[in-house]
Amino acid sequence: MANIEDYLHAATRDNTRKSYRAAIEHFEVSWGGFLPATADSITHYIADYADSLSINTLRQRLAGIAAWHQDQGFPDPTKAPHVKKVLKGIAELHPTTPKQAKPIQLHHLKQLISTLDQTVQNGSQINGLQAIRDKALLLMGFWRAFRSDELARLCVEHVQAESGKGMEIFVPRSKGDHSRLGRHYKAPALKQLCPVEAYLDWIHAAQLGKGPVFRSINRWGHIADTALHPVSILGIIKQCCIRAEIDEAEFFSSHSLRRGFATWANTQGWDTKSLMEYVGWKDVQSAMRYIEVADPFSQQLLANGQTTKADVD
């Protein structure tokens, strides 16, 4: 049986633990701070990095330092009023523009899948196997607006798929699932760019009966027993974009599929409430960050003859 330490360990995500460790190392080693820290040392620390680290990075560092103090039973110096005031001042004097992943639009998705299909037909057996996997990953990621960590957590036991009818997916946990109850999703069977057929093709080609859906494939064609890491999924998406010769492939990330679907749904006239329920967003602000809104002046410019449709596209 698991003991209390096991449950405490499981309560924190691996990525969060790594982020906290990195924060402590940066404070102690890179800056030369001492733990337990004082509020004054924290204000000097964030002030020294105010012009070189983003405000979000500074907040992540403080979260790691706060977690260390809480775990060790010390008062949390990051909650001191003057620490919060200095952080607010840094945000005012060093504003930053949030970086957003470039969305994979529907025409990008068609280009990606066409390239992967050609690889299956003309490539080696190993490259073909990778292409079948990547096709399933891209189509399921797009049509269900999954994050990379959700794609990494998909298990064969939690997916019910039937050709021509659709699929049901259970994700046991994800970033937005704070209650850890998991969530059920449905994905459609489509005539083109079908996630259901792509998933079934991959499961059949890889001969998977249980365990992670998406796994690494080595140079000899051996499929790993463990799931792909979310960072590896980011690399796969970028490599697929490069091979498909999509412009500015370096700007695509693991959020590109999610942003792409949200943008597509918006252009199809989905109302915000339906989109939020489908994707799993809790507030409108989160949803709007993912939607690539068209230029509201483009139609007026067209009417005035100042540009062409090609220019807008």
N, C-alpha and C positions, 0 to 999 in steps of 0.2 A: 504493500500500500504506500501511496505517496504521503510524505510528511508535510508539515506546515511550510518548511523551506521550499519544497517543490511547488506548492501552490503560490507562494509569494513570488517565486521566480517566474512562474507561468503568467502571473498577472501583468507583467511588463513585457512589451514587445521587444524582440531581439534588436531591432533597429534603434529603439529608444535607449536600450542599455548601451549600445555602441556610441550613440550620440552623447549620453551622459558621461561615459568614460573619456570620450574625446574632449568634452568640456573641462573635466577635472584635469586632464593632462595639459591642456592649453593654459589653464589658470596657474597650475603649479610649475610646469616645466618651461613653457614658452614665456610666461610673464614673470614667473618667480614668486608667486603668491604662496601663502601658508594656510593650511586648514587645521582647525576650523577658522573661517574667515570672519573679519569684522565688516560692518556696513561701510566704514571708511575705505577699507581696502577694495571692496567691490566697486565703489564709485570711481576710485582711481583706475581700476582695471578696465571698466567699460569706457572711461574717458580716454584712456591711452589707445583704444582700438576704435574710437568713434568714427575716424575718417578712413579706416581701412577695412572694417567689417560692416556688413549691412545691419540694420536694426533688427531684422529677423534672426540673423546669426547671433547677435548679442543676446537676444531673448532666449535662444536655444542654449547658449552658454550658461546663462543665469538659471535656466530650468535644471540643467545638470548639477550646478553647484547647490541649488536649493534641495534637490533630491538627495545629494550626499549628506547634507546637514540633517535632513529629516530622518534618513536611514540610521544615522549615527546618534540621534537623540539630541542634537545641538539646535539652538535657536537659528532660524533661517535669516541670514543677514540680507538676502535679496529682497525681503519684504519691507525693509526699512523705508520710511517715507522719502528721505532724501535720495535713496537709490532710485526709487520710482520717478522722482522729479528729474534727476539727471538723465535717466533713460528717455523721459518725455522730451527734455531739451535736445538730446541727440537726434531724436526723430524729427524735431523742428528744424534744426540746423543742417542735418545731413539727410534730406529726403531722398528716397530711392523709388524708382519705378519697378513694380513687381514684374519679374520675368515670367512670361507665359509660353507654354509649349505651342508650337505651330500646329493647328489642327490638321489631321488627315481627312481631307474632304472626300466626298464620294468618288470624284474623278481620280483622286490619288489612289483610293482603295481599288478601283477597277484596274489601274495601271499596275499596282502591286500584285494583285491576284493573277493578272495576265502574265507577268514575268515569272511568278512561281509556277504557273501551269506549264509554261514553256520549259522550265527547269525539270519538272517531273517527266515531260515527254522526251527531252533531249539530253538531260544531264546524266551523271553517273547514278548508280543505285543509292549511294550514300547521300549525294546532293538531292536526289529526288525525295528521299525519306525526310530530310530536313525541310524541303519545300512543302511537303504535305503537312508537316507539323506547323510550320510558320503560317501556312494558309489558314489552318484551323485557329491558331492563336490570334491572327489579325481579324478574322471574321467574327469570332466570338467576342473578342475585345471591343470591336466596333459596335456591333449590334446590341451588345449588352452594356456598353459604356463602362467596361471593367477597368479598374486600376491594375497596375502590374502585380501588386501584392495579391489581389483577388484572383488573377489568372494563375499565379503561382500556387494558390491554395486549392484550386479545383481538383477534385478527386473523381475517378471513374465511378466509384460507388455512389457519388452524389449527383450524377448526371443521368437523366432518363431521356434518351433521344430516339425518335422514330422517323424514318425517312418519309418526307412529305407531310408530316403532322406537327413537327416542332420538337422542342426540348424543354425539360424542366431541370433547373440547376439549383443546388443548395450550396451556399457559401457559408461555412461555419463561423467565420469571423472576418471582419474587414476594418478599415480605418474608422469609418463612421458608425460602426456597430459597438457603441460604448457598453451596451448591456450584455454583449457576448452571447446573444441568443441565435445568431446566424440569420440568414435571410434566403427566401426562395425567389428564384427568378424564372421567367419564361423567355424563350427565344423563338422567333418565327422560322418556319420553313419557307424559303423564298425560291423563286424561279431562277434568280441570278444572285451571285455572291451569297450563297446560302450557308449559314453557320452550322446548320444541322448536318448537311451532307459532308461539309469539311471536317467536322468533328468525327463522324462515323468513318470517313476515309482514314483519318489519322489513327483512330483506335484499332481499326482493322490492320493497317499497315504495320503498326507498332506491336500488334498482338497484346494489347493491354486489357486486363480483366479487373484490375484493382489498382489502388495507389494513385499517385499524382498523374494528372492528365498531361501536363507539359514538362518534359524532361530534356536534359542535354543529350546530344548524340556525338560521340567522339569520332576521330578520323577513320576508324575502322567500322563505323556504323553501329557500334554498341550503344544501346539506349540505357541511360542511368536508371537506377532504382529510385532516386530521390528527385524532388521537384526542382525546376529551374529557380534560381534566385531572382527576385524582382529586378535587380540591377542587370542580370543577364538578359532579361526580357527587353529592357531598354536597349541593350546592344543589338538584339535581334531585330527590333523595329527599325533602328537606324541603318543596319546593314541591308535590310530589305529595301529601304528607301534609296540607298546608294545603288544597289544592283538594278533597281527599276528606273534609275536615272531621274529621280524626282528632284527638282530644284531645291536648293537650300536644305538638303537632307540633315545637315548638322543641327538644325533647329527643331527637329522632331524629338519627342521624348515619350516616356511611358504614358503621359497624360494626353498625347496627341489623338489616340483613338477615342478617348472620352470626350475631348473637345470637338472632335470631328462629328461624332454622333449628335452631340448637343446642338451643334451648328446646323446639321442636316435636319434635325427635328424641328428646329426653329423656322427654317425655310419652308418646311412642309406645313406650317401653321399649327404646330402643337401649342396648346396653351401652357403657361408656366407650371400650373399645378400638375398637369399630366406628366410633363417632363420631369418634374421633381419626384413624383411618385415612381416613375419608371426607373430613374437612375438611382434614387435613394438620397437625394439632397434634403436637408432639414430646413433650409432657409433660402429665400430668393437670392440673397447676395451671393451665396455659394454657386447657385445655378448660373447667374449672369456672368460670373468670372469665366465660365467655360464656353460661352456662346460668342461666336465670331459674328458680330452684327455688321450687316452691309452698310455701306456709306449712304446715309439718308439723303444726301444731296445729289446722288448719281442720277436719279430719275429726272430731277429738275434740270440738270446739266444736259441730259439727253434731249429734253423738250426744247431747250434753248439752242440746240445744235452746237454746243461748245465741245462735245466729245463724241466718241463713237461707242457702240456697245462693246467692241473689241477692247477699247481702252478700259472700260469698267470691268470687264471679265479679267 
